[in-house]
Structures are given as structure tokens and as C-alpha cells.
Amino acid sequence: AQKITQTQPGMFVQEKEAVTLDCTYDTSDQSYGLFWYKQPSSGEMIFLIYQGSYDEQNATEGRYSLNFQKARKSANLVISASQLGDSAMYFCAMNDWRGNNRLAFGKGNQVVVIP
Amino acid sequence: ETGVTQTPRHLVMGMTNKKSLKCEQHLGHNAMYWYKQSAKKPLELMFVYSLEERVENNSVPSRFSPECPNSSHLFLHLHTLQPEDSALYLCASSQDNSGSGANVLTFGAGSRLTVL
């Protein structure tokens, strides 16, 4: 079974600065996917970025990039040039391609962007 | 409407009530999911429907009863709930291509349930 660990306490980040959110995972599979979702106070989980275990390059989507270190089993999210609207909970998740493809989520990181 | 819509957004019910949560997706996806989000805990997958058939039930108590009448609609029927069932219930949908990697879920905004 997969396990996702997000242990950082709540974070305050200055507007326009970058922030890195840590995520480590545990799996015995070679084929898997890693995801980051954002959950603002409205409740909706918003998909941000995806990294496949065989992707050699780190995924990027606009201001989001995923720092994928396969040997260390880490998939940190980097948000560049933080905006006030980035204040939210951020969840790391993974799925197992050979299994039932279901997402397992971490407990999340709280980010508050201050002006 | 687009995306995944959940109603009601907020629900307060007593332990003897019967109520239902509704989810509707307009994305043409073939799989729908119910998740439970409690404070300080990771999201818990409750049920999965693929092509309108229930393919997964993660040891959910029988007081929660899902229904998927078609590929666009998903319900969660609630009866004789307990206070510990108070949580945010999130519905999601995806184009489920098991084994092909990225299975990106699109979530609704959730139904906040309080059981008194």
C-alpha cells in the first residue's frame, strides 16, 4: 500500500516569494503517479500538477513545479511568485498504475500568503 | 454548468434523519468517487463507480448507501448517522484508464455534513 507523508507545520510566505512544500512517499511499485492538489477555504480540491514515475524531467505548470527525486522518494511542490490567492491547503497524492489506480492522499500542508 | 457540482453545500441532520447528497458531473467522465474528509486526517476513499457499477467499497458502514443511476450522477444516501460522521464529503470524477498512469480526479466543492 502507498503512504504519503506531509509533515510541515502551517507556513506563512511573503507575497511574490517562492515556497516549497515537502512530500515523501513510500511504495514498492516502479510504476506510479504523483499529484498535487490545492484546497482553498471554499472546499473544492483543485488539480495542480502531475508527475509520472518514469518521467525524466520535472513537471511544470505555470508557477507550479514538482521537484521529483525518485531515489529519495520525494515529490516536493514549488510555488514561485506567491500570490494571495495561493493561500490554501495543499495535498500530495499518488496512485499505483498496476493496481487499481486509486489516489492515496497525504494530510496536507497549510499555506498562508501575506502581503 | 461545467465541472462537478455537489448539493447541498451544507447539511445539518439528526441521528434519526434520512438525507441524500447529490453529485453531478458534466465532463463526460466514466468514473465517480465519494471521499470523506475529516479534520486532521487524510482524505478517505469511500466508494468508486466505474461505468455505473460499484467497483470499490472501502469498508464503509451500511448507514452510507451510494447510488449511481447514470454516468453523470452520483448520490450518497445517509440514514441513522453518528456524530463522528460529521465531515466534508467530496465527490470526484475521472476518465478512468486503469494502468495508464495519470488518473486526474476533478472534485466538487463538497457537502459539509454536521450530525447532531
Interface residues (C-beta under 8 A of the other chain):
Chain A: I4 S31 G33 F35 Y37 S42 G43 E44 M45 I46 F47 Y50 G52 F91 N95 W97 R98 N100 N101 R102 L103 A104 F105 G106 K107 G108
Chain B: R9 K40 K41 P42 L43 L45 V48 V55 E56 L88 L90 A92 D96 N97 S98 G99 S100 G101 A102 N103 V104 L105 T106 F107 G108 A109 G110 R112
